[in-house]
């Protein structure tokens, strides 16, 4: 009753005050009108009145006064209306309280002062509105974020998890047909599952269906957890929400009184660290509760109070909140929705409560429990949709690459082990965090089609980066730079390789350090690490021979040779990506492009600088050479091999560590031979596996330029006159790959050459006999070329080599090599390379049969007798042309340089067979007898002295030893 009288008194006084104010306004308007009329300035009067009416209208609209007035009328509080009218009429009857005094004061004011006084509020109102508009214009237009925000969904149109229908049903249950029964609902779901979104959809449904019947109050406990007046804040917020939706002036008084009684209690307890008590005057608090209860029963509105993030409080605060709701605020027409995660409540503050005990505790306070679940298919669609939306509104280098990078995440969702991945990707918040990290790392710059990044490994490393930064930091510090073998796999001869059992030298294993470290981790951490680094898990059959090149170059568990893991770490930590040219896949793609029948290899490769070290020619040709034969057509085989041979002179023979690989020296001639062996036999495109026939002569025909290969014989192209002495060097290096002993894998080539030379040649039996047959034809052909270019023309091959320029030796790599070498070192390397070239050429031409191989001189110029007539011709050529002082002033230098070159492998003493067994003893004796005095008198050239030093020999000792041997002949 007291509160009702108090409310009626306030309304009566309000009526009095409004009436008094109206009378005063009337007096002011009357006086202003009369003064304006007397001064003939009614236009100013009406202008001011119009401005005031405009100000009043704008204020009503801005402050939503019309809604408040509407709510008052809708309340149907006729008792308050009667009292309000009584207050108005009472003042009108007595003609106001101070109106006479105010009227007398106003009469004394002149028109100008009157106008000024009335205009000042207009000016202030206008200035305030201008300022507000300026502030609004200063606000930046809202721009779409380049990341996925964690803002909850508000409307059903944004619902990605089919919560709308569930929210509709749940909201109806909460409304409960408008019953005033008070219930406590619990929504139990993990963080990030969408509890806030679900609540927003419920509120949307209440707004649509029950706008005039429901009042929703969201209480954010996180804002007030440490506030000493949290109970007051709760009630203040509740009253504010009720006041904005409902005209019930008594309610505020009742709540205030009830709250005061709670706060004034003598027996105190704590909520959120705030002490308040159970009142000693139980009768008073019960009466206050009864009044609230009685009043709320009469409301035609249901108040729904939502407490979100309850599980983020400490456990004692959670308990006290629940006790307060249950004991103090279970009132009619007031229902509660509590949002929490049971598992989080179980572990907060290291309580480590049993989940069942937690559920049992919550059931004492919660009447109806509801749980949320997200279907993984919907979660994957959500990820794809939002990833695409963000990619479309930010300036990505290549949005499609984000999709490719995301394929690893799709694989996770489709995995049979999805339940093990749920802690990392099992809800919307975790998905958003993962996508935002992918965007932050600029993964759109990673072209997975040409770069050696495995989408599976990348997404798992990002998951580790996001969820376990301490583990990722450990990976980074142990594997970055030159480190390897902690997380990355090791082989038998690496440190920390486990020694249990009989391990094959080709078997990958995890290091003992890794296994010790993993033991200290929990099950989730072990699981996600194993997906990247566990040798058995990641590599399955973990031997070298069964792994593809793509795996070797892209798997993150490797970090020794190709620094794969290092590449991933640089991307994630530093957003650093090496050039496309550094990636194996780049060359695989280029190879695929070259092998297309319609592709012209010259046109495709003309845009690449093949000799530029940044372009890894060795990588490209290695991939092409190891491509299965069924991917080639006969036409493409011809095109590639001929192009490769024509390209050979562009590469350098000179080898310098980290500067030049010397690809023309041995490696590329071997690649040419391997291409011939693997695909040179093709006559037509084949799709099925086909074994090479032992009598297939097509390879040999191509080598010798016969039948279909008349104009494009391999030996003819390699020895083109314009290639000079280096062409002879290429020929002999090609020959070195044509026998079974040195290149057993090139059986097709060596066997084809043997069968072409004589179909009766052996293919089994003594290895030496087989090799002799294989090399006979090609050796005779090479000698024929050499004879034509040098012997018949009496052209000095040693002089030709000596006259080679650095550009001849380095090819198109010359500028790069020279710019990165000191002049002295470069010149010495060139000199030594010249010596190696002439020694290699003459050694293979003049050698016969030794323990290592069969030389050209083992054979006759033609036929099968193998009497060594080539040896005789080569010796005659050397002594009559190359070492002849009458033909060349440097003949003696050439003679000594060849002897030095034939002996450089024997560094301490000169072995007799080092040169005597190679050269004709008769020719050598005859030459030495005639020229020994002149030779021993000459001063050895500076070049030869330098060569001796390069070979690790002293000039005096070595040359004198040679002289001693020659004198004994």
Protein Blocks (a to p, Z undefined) as FASTA:
>chain_A
ZZmmmmmmmmmmmmmmmmmmmmmmmmmmmmmmmmmmmnopakmmmmmmmmmmmmmmmmmm
mnommmmmmmmmmnopaklmmmmmmmmmmmmmnnpjklmmmmmmmmmpcfklmmmmmmmm
mmmmmmmmmmmmmmmmmpccddddfbdcfbdcfbfklpmnlpmmmmmmmmmmmnnnopab
dcdddddddehilmmmmmmmmmmmmmmmmmmlcccddddfklmmmpcklmmmmmmmmmmm
mmmmoccfklmmmmmmmmmmmmmpmbdcdeehiacdddfblmlmmmmmmmmmmmmmmpcb
dcddddehklmpcfklmmmmmmmmmmmmccghiacdddddfklmmmgghlopafklmmmm
mmmmmmbdcdddddfklmmmmmmmmmmmmmmmpccfblmlmmmmmmmmmmmmmpmklmmm
mmmmmcfklmmmmmmmmmmnommlpcfklpccdfklmmmmmmmmmmmmmlmmmmmmmmgo
jbghklmccdfkbghiafehjddfkbccddfklmmmmmmpcfklmmmmmmmmmmklmnop
acfklpcfklmmmpmkbcklnommmmmmmmmmnopacdfklpmklmmmmmmmmmpmklcf
klmmmmpcfklmklcfklmmmmmmmpcfklpcfklmmmmmmmmmmmmmmpcfbdcehkbg
olmgojlmmmmmmmmmmmmmpmbdcfbdcdddfklcklmmmmnopajlmmmcfklmmmgf
klmmmlmmmmmmmmmmmcfklmmmlmmmmmmmmmmmomkbcfedjfklmmmmmmmmmmmm
mmmmmmmmmmmnopafklmmmmpcfklmnmmmlmmmmmmccfklmmmmmmmmmmmmmmmm
mmmmmpccdfkbccfklpcfedjkonopmmmmmmmmmmmmmmmmklomklmmmmmmmmmm
mmmmmmmbccfklmmmmpcfklmmmmmmmmmmmmmmpccdfklmmmmmmnopafklmmmm
mmmmmmmZZ
